[in-house]
Amino acid sequence: MTALHYTAASYSHTGMVRRINEDACLELTAAGLWAVADGMGGHAAGDYVSSLAVDSLRQMPSGLDLPALAQAVRDTLDRVNQAVREETVRRGVAMMGSTVVVLAVRDGQGIGLWAGDSRLYRLREGCIERLSHDHSYVQELQDSGLLDEAGARVHPRGNIVTRAIGVQDRLQLQAVALRVEPGDTYLLCSDGLNKTAEDAEIGEVLGHANAYHVVRSLVHLGLTRGAPDNITAVVVKVGASA
């Protein structure tokens, strides 16, 4: 089996309209773990939840195999979900929540886990593929054939998600198993990116070799389009060890 090595970079920006950055991201390349969380609920709510999710993932034990790591992610985010539900009641606010997308890898295998509309993409041999499927109102319209991708990007109810941390008593994470290959590039991003750039445009940027330059370029692309929301990107590039 070919030994793989990973390089990664992350970048988050408040955008051109929002005053608070409610996104948070995790870049633990040595542990084979990356995440993006996009908070909801306004100042002192959304940023609290996204930061709690990322910080909790950061504190998980190291050295786990992939099944154990995936279960640890689930258990950790379940605890975060419960804590957020309790904090929502304590603060007396209507809603506090966050979407989340996680990528975990071990050797040539990986798993993506997510709730909400933060996304996981893969670029392989020049072709971009969306590995996650949005849990959102507009995605349900698309699945029903009532809305296309362009319409979804500007839909007035495009901010409504159907799954997220803090939204329901039990957090429902969707999962996808992955076979990781040398040359792959993975992107985790908040919807502030994919609502300002098309998948094909994102794929063109992901093709560049330097992960740091890629995340900066992706966020810059969103900013040139007005960036009405926070934008966060984590890029992971896979190479073969000599």
N, C-alpha and C positions, 0 to 999 in steps of 0.2 A: 504494500500500500504506500502511495506517495505521501510523504509528510508535508503537511500544509503549514504555512505561517500567515498571520493576519496583520494588516496595518489598517489603522482607522483614524478618523478625525470627526469632530463634531463642531457645530456652530449654531448659535441661536441669536435671533434678532427680534426686537420688539415690533418692528414694522414701521410703517409710515403714519398710522392712524392711532393705534392703541398707545396708552401711556404706561401700561404695566405689561411685563412679559409673564404670561401665565404658563408658558412652556417650560419643560425641564428635560434634560437628557442625561444618559448614562453611557460612559465609554470605558468599559473594563476589558480592554483587549487581551490582557494577559490571562483573564479568567474566561474569555470566550463569551462575553455577555455585553449586550448593548440594548438601550431602550430609549424611547421618546414618549413623553406624557404631555398632553395638552389640556390644561386646566379649564374648568368652566365654573361660572358663578360670580365673576367679578373680583375686584381687588379684595385681598385678604381671604379669598375663598378658593378660587381656581388655582392660584399660585401655591397656596397651602397644600392642596391635594396633589398636584403634580410633583411638588418637591418631596412630599411625604412618600409617594410611590417610588420615586427614583432613589431617595435616601434609604428606604427600606430594602430595595433590591441590592443596593451597594453593600449592605451589611450581611448578606446571606453568606453561609459558609462556603469556603473554596474547596477545590479538589473533588467535587461531585462528578459522577458520570452523567451522561446526557439525560437519561430518564429521571435520575434523582434531581438534577438541576431543574428540569422542566417542572417537576412536582414542587420543588422549593419555590419556584417563581409563582406557581398557582397558590400555594399556601401563604406566601408572603403577601400577595395582592389580595387574597381573601381577608387577611387581617387588616390590611389597609382599608379595604372596603367597609369593614365593620367599624373601624375607628372613625372613618369619615361620616358614616351614618350617625354615629353617636355625637360627633362634633357638630353636625348640622342641627341636631335637636338642641344641643347645649347652647349654640349661638342664636337659635331661633330664626334661622334663615330658611328660605324656601328650598334652595338647592346648592350643594357643593359637589363637584365631580371632576373627573378627568378621564379622557381617553388614554389608552396606553398601547404601545406595540413593543414587543421584546423579541430579540434574536439571540439564541444561545447555540453554540457550536462545540463539538468535540470531534477531533480528527476529521473525517470526511462526512460527518452527519451533523444536521442542525435541526432546530425547531423554531418556528415563528409562532408567537402567541399574541393575541390582540383583543381589544374591546373598543368599539367606536370607529372613528374614521381617520385616525393616524395610520399611516400605510407602511407596508414593507414591499420593496421592489427588488428585483434581481436583474442585472445586466449580464448576459452570457453570450459570448460570440457575437457581440454587437446588437443583440436583440433584448429589448427591455420587456419584463414581465411583471405584472402586479401580482404578488403572492398572497396578499391579504384581500379581504372583501369587506367593504365598508358596512358597518352597522349604523345606518342612517336612514332618514326619511327619504332623501332623494335617491339613495341607492335602491330602496324598495320600488320607487317609481321607475327607475331604470330597469330593474329586474322584471317589472311588469310590462316593459316596452312602452311606457308612457312618457319617457324622458330620455334624451340622449346625453352624452358626456358634456357637450358644450352647454346644454341647458342646465345640467346639474351644477356646473361651475358657477352659475349666476342666479340660481333659484333662490327666492326670498326666504325659503325655509331650509337653506343649505346647512344651517348650523345645528339642526336638530339631530341628535344621535339616539339610537335605540338601545345601545349598551354602553356602559362606562362605569368606572369606579365611582361608587357613591350613589348611583342612580337607583339600584334595586337592592333588596336584602341580600341576595346572592349574586356575586359577580360571575358572569358567564364569559369566559375567555374562549375564543375560537383558536384552533391550532392547525398548523400545516407542517408536515415532516419534510425535510430537505436533504438532498444529496449535494454536498458542497464540493466544487471542483476548482482546481487551479485556474486562475483567470476570471473567476466570478467577481462581480462587484455587487454589494448589497446596500440598499438605502432604506433607512428608517426616517420618516418625516412626519411633521404635523401637517394638518390640512391647509395651513397658510401657504405651503409651497405648491401642492397639487391643484389648488384653486386659482393659482396665478400662472401656472405653466402646464402645458400638455405633457403627457407621458413621453411622447417622442422627443420633445425638447429636453426633458429630464434625462432621457437615455443618452442623448448626444453629449451632455455634460459629464455623465457618469463614465463615459469612455476614456476620459483623460486619466493619466497614470497616477497623479499625486492626489491622495485622498484629501489633504488639507486644501489644495487648490479647488478641488471639486466642491466641497461644502461651501467655501466662500463664493464660488461662482453660482451655485444653486441659490443661495440666499440673495446674492446680488441680482439674479434674474428676477426673483420675486419682488425685490425692491424697485426695479425698473418698471414693474407693472402696477405700482401703487401700494402694494403690500398692505391691504386693509386689516390683516390679522398678523399675529406673531408668526414667525417662520423659524423652524428648527429642522436641521438635517444631521444625520449621523451616517457616514459612509464607511463601509468595511470592504477592503480589497483582499483577495485571497491569492497567495502565491505558493509555489512549490519550493520546499527547502532543497538545497543542493545536496 
